[in-house]
Amino acid sequence: MYNNELQEELIHQPEADVSLMTNHQLEEKIVKQFKQIKIVIKKKRKIIMHKNSNLLEQKDLKTLEENDLIDKVAFILRSTILKMDKTTLPAVMMMEDLIEGECTIPEKLDRFFKTLNGSKDIRRRDGVNCHRLSNSLASDATYCVSIGTVKPSKNVTLGMTVESLTSSRKMINILNRLEHCCKYDFLWFAGEQFPSSSVADIVIKKPTLLENQNTTQDDDYDDIDNNGSSDDDDDYEDASVFCEIITE
């Protein structure tokens, strides 16, 4: 393209000696002829590019790579939720049906939230506190992504417990809007078969759900992490490894 421009220059000005043209003169001619380009200097080198485009810095490339990685993991987890096995609650429910819910949290989803909560420390990820929080988040994600068509144990039992403790439909509606529990109509129907207080008693007594963890090792590890752990510096490097594992 630029060579053709020089050839035309010779045709119109045969007396001109192109070999004597300086780099600056050539640059001026190129910019003058091609209005849609610009010449920028990057690391002591001149680069010809479209005037509406920008050079990507290293930090921009890293941001794009990170965003692509995040999107990839999100799509994998979304697909996992939508394809998970579901056990629809029967029309005539037993107490165990309500406690178990309609699904088991998929391993990939459980691993993701345990890693998100517990970082790289295996002891923290295997702790009761991390397990409880990760299960809660994974349950909400499952209920949200499935648009309420899959009802995890947490979303059923929390709704029935809150209904038992507060008798407030408005409270249930607020929690449901945030995807924390099932809709009031379902909870009312379930409560017709089993009093919400019965489910609430069982849930409150389950140590894995509501046990106070203030004196456990989990919180000690949390304090270490919050006070400046260097784990976060390596999180991005580990993210690509996690992405490979979760696609297996």
DASUL-V255198 format. One record per residue. N is the residue number from 1. PHI is phi in radians with two decimals (999 if undefined). NEAR is the number of other ideal C-beta (glycine too) atoms within 10 Angstrom. D_LAST is the distance of its C-alpha to the last C-alpha in Angstrom with 1 decimal. Layout:
# DASUL-V255198
n:phi:near:d_last
N:PHI:NEAR:D_LAST
N:PHI:NEAR:D_LAST
This chain:
# DASUL-V255198
n:phi:near:d_last
1:999:7:48.4
2:-1.24:12:50.1
3:-1.11:7:51.9
4:-1.09:8:53.4
5:-1.10:14:54.7
6:-1.17:15:56.5
7:-1.09:10:58.0
8:-1.15:11:59.4
9:-1.08:16:60.8
10:-1.18:12:62.7
11:-1.15:8:64.1
12:-1.38:7:65.4
13:-2.31:10:66.5
14:-1.07:7:67.3
15:-1.38:5:69.2
16:-1.30:12:66.1
17:-1.76:8:64.6
18:-1.09:12:60.9
19:-1.11:5:60.6
20:-1.62:7:62.4
21:-1.24:14:60.1
22:-1.39:8:58.3
23:-1.06:8:54.7
24:-1.13:8:55.8
25:-1.13:11:57.9
26:-1.09:15:55.1
27:-1.09:13:52.7
28:-1.08:13:55.3
29:-1.15:15:55.9
30:-1.13:16:52.2
31:-1.14:14:51.7
32:-1.18:9:55.0
33:-1.34:13:54.1
34:-1.88:15:50.5
35:-1.23:8:50.6
36:-1.62:8:46.9
37:-2.06:13:45.8
38:-2.48:14:46.1
39:-2.06:13:46.0
40:-2.06:13:44.2
41:-1.84:8:44.3
42:-2.33:10:41.1
43:0.92:5:41.4
44:1.16:5:44.8
45:-2.12:7:43.7
46:-1.59:10:44.7
47:-2.13:11:42.2
48:-1.60:13:43.2
49:-2.62:14:41.1
50:-1.13:10:41.7
51:-1.15:12:43.7
52:-1.63:7:41.4
53:-1.79:10:38.3
54:-2.29:9:37.3
55:-1.35:9:35.8
56:-1.49:11:32.4
57:-1.42:10:32.7
58:-1.06:7:30.0
59:-1.17:8:29.5
60:-1.18:11:29.1
61:-1.12:10:26.4
62:-1.16:12:24.5
63:-1.09:12:25.0
64:-1.09:11:23.6
65:-1.16:13:20.5
66:-1.14:13:20.0
67:-1.08:10:20.7
68:-1.13:11:18.2
69:-1.17:15:15.5
70:-1.09:12:16.8
71:-1.07:10:16.9
72:-1.10:15:13.4
73:-1.11:17:12.1
74:-1.07:12:14.9
75:-1.15:10:14.1
76:-1.13:16:10.5
77:-1.18:21:12.3
78:-1.09:14:15.2
79:-1.11:12:13.5
80:-1.08:17:11.9
81:-1.15:21:15.5
82:-1.21:13:17.2
83:-1.80:9:15.4
84:-1.20:18:15.6
85:-1.25:9:18.1
86:-2.20:15:21.6
87:-1.90:13:24.6
88:-1.10:11:27.6
89:-1.10:18:30.4
90:-1.21:8:33.4
91:-1.08:7:36.7
92:-1.82:7:38.3
93:-1.62:15:36.1
94:-1.70:12:36.2
95:-1.02:12:35.9
96:-1.11:8:32.6
97:-1.08:18:31.2
98:-1.20:24:31.9
99:-1.19:15:30.6
100:-1.39:16:27.2
101:1.31:23:26.8
102:-1.73:21:24.9
103:-2.76:20:21.3
104:-1.90:14:19.1
105:-1.04:22:17.1
106:-1.05:17:13.4
107:-1.05:10:11.4
108:-1.12:19:9.6
109:-1.17:24:13.1
110:-1.09:16:14.7
111:-1.11:18:12.8
112:-1.04:22:13.6
113:-1.27:23:17.2
114:-1.18:22:17.7
115:-1.20:19:16.7
116:-1.11:14:19.0
117:-1.45:20:21.8
118:-1.77:24:21.5
119:1.02:21:20.5
120:-1.69:14:19.6
121:-1.31:17:22.1
122:-1.09:10:20.5
123:-1.12:12:23.9
124:-1.21:21:24.0
125:-1.15:20:20.5
126:-1.56:12:21.5
127:-1.27:23:24.9
128:-1.09:14:26.4
129:-1.10:20:27.2
130:-1.13:24:23.7
131:-1.09:18:22.4
132:-1.14:20:25.1
133:-1.16:18:24.7
134:-1.14:22:20.9
135:-1.11:20:21.4
136:-1.14:18:24.2
137:-1.14:19:22.4
138:-1.14:23:19.4
139:-1.14:27:22.0
140:-1.09:19:23.9
141:-1.09:19:20.9
142:-1.11:29:20.2
143:-1.12:26:23.9
144:-1.22:15:24.3
145:-1.12:20:21.5
146:-1.41:18:22.5
147:0.97:9:26.1
148:1.38:15:27.2
149:-1.38:12:26.3
150:-2.03:22:24.1
151:-1.95:26:26.0
152:-1.16:24:24.3
153:-0.95:20:26.6
154:-1.02:24:27.4
155:-1.26:28:28.6
156:-1.38:27:30.8
157:-1.22:25:32.3
158:-1.11:24:32.8
159:-1.06:27:34.7
160:-1.21:29:36.9
161:-1.18:22:37.5
162:-1.11:20:38.7
163:-1.10:24:40.8
164:-1.20:19:42.4
165:-1.39:13:43.2
166:-2.01:11:44.4
167:0.91:10:45.3
168:-1.98:13:44.4
169:-1.17:13:43.0
170:-1.08:9:42.9
171:-1.10:16:40.7
172:-1.08:25:38.2
173:-1.11:13:38.3
174:-1.14:13:37.6
175:-1.11:19:34.6
176:-1.18:20:33.3
177:-1.10:10:33.8
178:-1.62:10:31.5
179:1.16:17:28.9
180:-1.54:19:29.6
181:-2.63:29:31.1
182:-1.27:25:31.8
183:-1.18:16:34.8
184:-1.06:19:38.3
185:-1.03:11:39.1
186:-1.17:19:36.2
187:-1.12:26:37.2
188:-1.13:15:40.8
189:-1.10:14:40.1
190:-1.14:22:38.1
191:-1.17:19:40.9
192:-1.19:9:43.4
193:-1.59:13:41.9
194:-2.37:15:41.2
195:-0.99:13:43.0
196:-1.00:21:40.7
197:-1.11:14:42.4
198:-1.15:14:41.1
199:-1.16:24:37.5
200:-1.04:18:38.3
201:-1.05:12:39.9
202:-1.19:17:36.8
203:-1.10:20:34.4
204:-1.11:13:36.7
205:-1.49:10:36.9
206:-1.41:13:33.2
207:-1.09:10:32.7
208:-1.25:9:29.0
209:-1.75:17:29.9
210:-2.19:12:33.2
211:-1.15:12:34.0
212:-1.26:8:35.6
213:-1.90:17:33.5
214:-1.11:7:36.1
215:-1.91:8:36.9
216:-1.55:14:33.4
217:-1.15:13:31.7
218:-0.94:24:29.1
219:-1.22:14:31.8
220:-1.08:13:32.9
221:-1.17:20:29.5
222:-1.08:21:29.6
223:-1.10:10:33.0
224:-1.07:14:31.9
225:-1.15:17:29.1
226:-1.29:8:31.6
227:-1.66:7:34.3
228:1.94:8:32.6
229:-1.09:15:29.5
230:-1.52:7:28.2
231:-1.02:14:24.6
232:-1.10:11:24.6
233:-1.14:8:25.5
234:-1.79:11:22.3
235:-1.07:13:20.1
236:-1.17:12:19.5
237:-1.13:8:18.5
238:-1.33:13:15.9
239:-1.09:17:14.6
240:-1.16:13:13.0
241:-1.15:9:11.3
242:-1.06:15:10.2
243:-1.09:15:9.0
244:-1.18:9:6.8
245:-1.16:11:5.5
246:-1.27:18:5.5
247:-1.50:10:3.8
248:-1.16:5:0.0
